[in-house]
Amino acid sequence: MKFFSTLKVHQIISSPFERAIQSIFPFAQKAVIPIATDERLKERVLSNENHEDWLDILKASYEDMEHRFDGGESSSEASNRIIELFEEIKRCEVKTSIKVTHGNLFSLAIKYYDQAFGFSDWKKLSNPDIYLL
């Protein structure tokens, strides 16, 4: 959490998933900033079925943003929810906000702002990653 030590953070919003909250908890505790959760940051569900070829399915979801697999969320739907949150935060008076989310969802946000971002770029992401927007 050394990266955040040079920033004056005003807000932390996390996915409600425990692993996301745990990743920011040490910084939040030290900085005495409460962690708010927001469902729009939760992990994207590709499908409610187990697929051995899930990587191929994920790749296809970058190529056809509207396609939805059984019980899953399309890339477009997932992107819309995280972008909605980002736009809300931009409109409020909070200067510096940390958002804690999951790789596939965040990669769709990057794709929203940079259409060239795709599956091969997602594969290069590490876990955890920190991005300054």
C-alpha positions in Angstrom: 0.0 0.0 0.0 3.1 2.2 -0.3 1.7 3.5 -3.6 -1.2 5.2 -1.8 1.0 6.8 0.8 1.7 9.8 -1.4 -2.0 10.4 -2.2 -4.6 12.3 -0.2 -7.3 9.7 -0.5 -10.9 10.9 0.3 -12.9 7.8 -0.4 -12.6 4.0 -0.8 -15.3 2.0 -2.7 -14.9 -1.7 -3.0 -16.5 -4.7 -4.6 -18.6 -6.4 -1.9 -16.5 -9.6 -2.4 -14.4 -10.4 0.7 -11.1 -10.8 -1.2 -11.5 -7.2 -2.6 -12.2 -5.7 0.8 -9.3 -7.6 2.3 -6.9 -6.3 -0.3 -7.6 -2.6 0.7 -8.3 -3.1 4.4 -4.7 -2.5 5.6 -4.5 0.8 3.9 -8.0 1.9 4.9 -7.3 1.0 8.5 -4.0 2.9 8.5 -5.5 6.0 6.7 -8.7 5.8 8.9 -11.0 5.8 5.8 -14.1 3.7 5.8 -14.6 1.2 3.0 -17.9 1.6 1.2 -19.1 -1.3 -1.0 -20.9 -1.0 -4.3 -22.5 -3.9 -6.2 -21.4 -2.3 -9.5 -17.8 -3.3 -8.6 -18.6 -7.0 -8.1 -17.0 -9.7 -10.2 -18.5 -10.2 -13.6 -20.2 -13.6 -14.2 -19.5 -15.0 -17.6 -21.9 -17.9 -17.3 -23.7 -19.9 -14.6 -22.3 -23.1 -16.1 -18.7 -24.4 -15.8 -17.0 -24.3 -19.2 -13.7 -26.0 -19.8 -13.1 -23.5 -22.6 -13.9 -20.5 -20.4 -10.8 -18.6 -21.7 -12.2 -18.9 -25.3 -15.6 -17.7 -24.0 -13.9 -14.7 -22.3 -12.0 -13.9 -25.5 -15.3 -14.0 -27.4 -16.8 -11.6 -24.9 -14.2 -8.9 -25.9 -15.1 -9.4 -29.6 -18.9 -9.3 -29.2 -19.7 -7.0 -26.4 -23.4 -7.8 -26.6 -23.2 -11.6 -26.4 -24.4 -13.1 -23.2 -23.7 -16.7 -22.2 -26.2 -18.7 -20.1 -26.8 -17.0 -16.8 -24.0 -14.5 -17.4 -23.6 -10.9 -18.1 -22.6 -9.4 -21.4 -19.4 -7.3 -21.6 -21.6 -4.4 -22.5 -23.8 -4.8 -19.4 -20.8 -5.2 -17.1 -19.0 -2.2 -18.7 -22.1 -0.1 -18.3 -22.4 -0.7 -14.5 -18.7 0.2 -13.7 -18.8 3.2 -16.0 -22.0 4.4 -14.3 -20.2 4.3 -11.0 -17.1 6.1 -12.5 -19.3 8.8 -13.9 -21.1 9.3 -10.6 -17.8 9.7 -8.8 -16.6 12.3 -11.4 -19.8 14.4 -10.8 -19.3 14.5 -7.0 -16.9 16.6 -5.1 -14.6 13.8 -4.0 -11.1 14.5 -5.3 -9.3 11.2 -4.8 -11.2 7.9 -4.7 -9.9 4.3 -4.6 -12.0 1.8 -6.4 -11.4 -1.9 -5.7 -12.7 -4.3 -8.3 -11.8 -7.3 -10.3 -9.6 -7.7 -13.4 -12.2 -8.6 -16.0 -14.6 -5.9 -15.0 -11.8 -3.3 -14.8 -10.5 -4.3 -18.2 -13.9 -3.6 -19.6 -13.8 -0.1 -18.2 -10.4 0.4 -19.9 -12.0 -0.9 -23.1 -14.8 1.7 -22.7 -12.2 4.5 -22.7 -9.8 2.8 -25.2 -11.6 0.6 -27.8 -8.2 -0.9 -28.8 -7.9 -2.7 -25.4 -8.9 -6.3 -25.7 -8.4 -9.9 -24.6 -4.7 -9.9 -25.2 -4.3 -6.8 -23.0 -6.5 -8.4 -20.3 -4.1 -11.4 -20.3 -1.2 -9.0 -19.5 -2.8 -7.7 -16.3 -1.3 -8.9 -13.1 -3.1 -9.5 -9.8 -3.3 -7.3 -7.9 -2.9 -4.3 -10.2 -3.1 -0.5 -9.4 -4.1 2.0 -12.0 -4.2 5.8 -11.7 -7.1 7.2 -13.7 
